[in-house]
Structure formats: structure tokens, C-alpha cells
Amino acid sequence: MSFQLVGTAYDAETIAVAINERRKQLGLTMSELDFVAGLTGNYASKILSPTGSKRLGQMSLPSMLGALGLKLAIVASDDELPAITRRALTEKTVGPNKIEASQYHSRPTA
């Protein structure tokens, strides 16, 4: 089994971009993707076009992924953890009866 990185994504919009890149890579039209994914009514174009009127959902996401031979992988990048998460991990003070989350979001006073 071999894997190829098609793209990176961090939200539904960039997942749709990666799906669209794979569709193009395979030479499928939007209508052909609809057919092989079992979608109706130009659904792929409503999701994958830049001005799409639909979003990926519980049914369309797995259908498109499967039809295009794609799998999602969740990859951790500790270098990209937000400061608030790093601070919470360091101090271990977030939770019931501990420092309020609002204190993490307040701006320091000069």
C-alpha cells in the first residue's frame, strides 16, 4: 500500500480544496465525481467550487473520499500549538476549581 500527500487542510474549506485537487489529478469532471460518489444534483460542484453553496457533510465527505481513494490523517504538530495550550500544558491549571479560562484570554496590563 502506498500513500501520496495530496494536500494539507485545517478546516472544511481546505479539505474541499484538497478533494478538488485529487479529482483534477484523476481527470474526473464534477459530474463524474457525483456519479462515482453516489451524489446527485451537481452536488460536487456545489461543494468544491470556490463559491460553493454547500459544505462537506456526514454523507458527502466519506462518499467523495472513498470515490477518490482518499483517507484523512490527523497529524499532530506540537510546534503549532497555540500559546494558551502550551501554557495550560505547562501549568496544568485548567479545569474545575482552578484558574478560570477567562484569565488565559485576558490581555496583560502594562
HELIX and SHEET records of a PDB file:
HELIX    1   1 ALA A   12  LEU A   26  1                                  15    
HELIX    2   2 MET A   30  ALA A   37  1                                   8    
HELIX    3   3 TYR A   43  LEU A   48  1                                   6    
HELIX    4   4 SER A   60  ALA A   67  1                                   8    
HELIX    5   5 ASP A   78  GLU A   80  5                                   3    
HELIX    6   6 ALA A   83  GLU A   91  1                                   9    
HELIX    7   7 ALA A  101  HIS A  105  1                                   5    
END                                                                             
